[in-house]
Amino acid sequence: MDSVNTVLPDKAAVECSFSEAAILYDRYADHHRIIAKRLLEFIRPDAAAGSILEIGCGTGILTEKLLDRFPDSNVTALDISLDMVDRCRSKLNLSRRLSFLVADAEEYCRGGDRYDLVVSSCSLQWFHDRRRFIESIYAMLEAGGSCLMAIPVRGMLHELVESCICGARTAMRQLDLDTGKEWKTRFEKSGMDILSSSVESVSCVYNHPIEVLKAIRGIGAGIDQSPAFLKTGDMKKITEYYSRHFQVDSFGKVSSTYRILYVLGRKV
């Protein structure tokens, strides 16, 4: 396993958290819609793919875009959460080109089928052996096949990170993410030809810092926390710091920034 600076997530907790969030996920996933749209802009307009694997399909935000973007392709939508897959299926099951798979992507990709395109938006940060996983993606691609990834990196939700540290002298461990450079190095060492890579920010505005925390929980990303998350006093310190330093208008609205690495690679 390559060395990482992050705390590795408990996959059982990840599965449970996302299963619980499946019903409300779409309500809080505006930034995921923006990221998914941007991700597909890295693919050439004339690109084609007969078979596509989507890792971490969630409720189908990117899945639907893949079906539209590649009308002649067969898409396999994979997620570790059965509830997420069921939600995705209920929205998109009219397509005969779409199949579903409930699995741990790290395990599946070590010996799964071969694909022309492997895509993932905001799921790779939950994996353990990240170097080996990228190598598995390379191995399962058909010759000339591509991988297209959007990966949260360090700097993600920096407003909340700073507010926790400076406001309450605490930290959200799951936001201690790998850097874009660390991820890009893994792709390069796998043998992948990097056609394009870019670290970009997606900014959202919320009515109050509490709404930022609700959004994190609403998409199932609030793992590794106690049910109360923080003591009442700490929560007050965090929200006060957040409001003071990251307010964007006179009505008390605040910013929240999602820092994303986009990578397009090809198997040569």
Secondary structure in CASP SS format (residue, H / E / C, confidence):
PFRMAT SS
TARGET T0000
AUTHOR 0000-0000-0000
METHOD secondary structure of the structure
MODEL  1
M C 1.00
D C 1.00
S C 1.00
V C 1.00
N C 1.00
T C 1.00
V C 1.00
L C 1.00
P C 1.00
D C 1.00
K H 1.00
A H 1.00
A H 1.00
V H 1.00
E H 1.00
C H 1.00
S H 1.00
F H 1.00
S H 1.00
E H 1.00
A H 1.00
A C 1.00
I C 1.00
L C 1.00
Y H 1.00
D H 1.00
R H 1.00
Y H 1.00
A C 1.00
D H 1.00
H H 1.00
H H 1.00
R H 1.00
I H 1.00
I H 1.00
A H 1.00
K H 1.00
R H 1.00
L H 1.00
L H 1.00
E C 1.00
F C 1.00
I C 1.00
R C 1.00
P C 1.00
D C 1.00
A C 1.00
A C 1.00
A C 1.00
G C 1.00
S E 1.00
I E 1.00
L E 1.00
E E 1.00
I E 1.00
G C 1.00
C C 1.00
G C 1.00
T C 1.00
G C 1.00
I H 1.00
L H 1.00
T H 1.00
E H 1.00
K H 1.00
L H 1.00
L H 1.00
D H 1.00
R H 1.00
F C 1.00
P C 1.00
D C 1.00
S C 1.00
N E 1.00
V E 1.00
T E 1.00
A E 1.00
L E 1.00
D E 1.00
I C 1.00
S C 1.00
L H 1.00
D H 1.00
M H 1.00
V H 1.00
D H 1.00
R H 1.00
C H 1.00
R H 1.00
S H 1.00
K H 1.00
L H 1.00
N C 1.00
L C 1.00
S C 1.00
R C 1.00
R C 1.00
L E 1.00
S E 1.00
F E 1.00
L E 1.00
V E 1.00
A C 1.00
D C 1.00
A H 1.00
E H 1.00
E H 1.00
Y H 1.00
C C 1.00
R C 1.00
G C 1.00
G C 1.00
D C 1.00
R C 1.00
Y E 1.00
D E 1.00
L E 1.00
V E 1.00
V E 1.00
S E 1.00
S E 1.00
C C 1.00
S C 1.00
L H 1.00
Q H 1.00
W H 1.00
F C 1.00
H C 1.00
D C 1.00
R H 1.00
R H 1.00
R H 1.00
F H 1.00
I H 1.00
E H 1.00
S H 1.00
I H 1.00
Y H 1.00
A H 1.00
M H 1.00
L E 1.00
E E 1.00
A E 1.00
G E 1.00
G E 1.00
S E 1.00
C E 1.00
L E 1.00
M E 1.00
A E 1.00
I E 1.00
P E 1.00
V C 1.00
R C 1.00
G C 1.00
M C 1.00
L C 1.00
H H 1.00
E H 1.00
L H 1.00
V H 1.00
E H 1.00
S H 1.00
C H 1.00
I H 1.00
C H 1.00
G H 1.00
A H 1.00
R C 1.00
T C 1.00
A C 1.00
M C 1.00
R H 1.00
Q H 1.00
L H 1.00
D C 1.00
L C 1.00
D C 1.00
T C 1.00
G H 1.00
K H 1.00
E H 1.00
W H 1.00
K H 1.00
T H 1.00
R H 1.00
F H 1.00
E H 1.00
K H 1.00
S C 1.00
G C 1.00
M C 1.00
D E 1.00
I E 1.00
L E 1.00
S E 1.00
S E 1.00
S E 1.00
V E 1.00
E E 1.00
S E 1.00
V E 1.00
S E 1.00
C E 1.00
V E 1.00
Y E 1.00
N C 1.00
H C 1.00
P H 1.00
I H 1.00
E H 1.00
V H 1.00
L H 1.00
K H 1.00
A H 1.00
I H 1.00
R H 1.00
G H 1.00
I C 1.00
G C 1.00
A C 1.00
G C 1.00
I C 1.00
D C 1.00
Q C 1.00
S C 1.00
P C 1.00
A C 1.00
F C 1.00
L C 1.00
K C 1.00
T H 1.00
G H 1.00
D H 1.00
M H 1.00
K H 1.00
K H 1.00
I H 1.00
T H 1.00
E H 1.00
Y H 1.00
Y H 1.00
S H 1.00
R H 1.00
H H 1.00
F H 1.00
Q E 1.00
V C 1.00
D C 1.00
S C 1.00
F C 1.00
G C 1.00
K C 1.00
V E 1.00
S E 1.00
S E 1.00
T E 1.00
Y E 1.00
R E 1.00
I E 1.00
L E 1.00
Y E 1.00
V E 1.00
L E 1.00
G E 1.00
R E 1.00
K C 1.00
V C 1.00
END
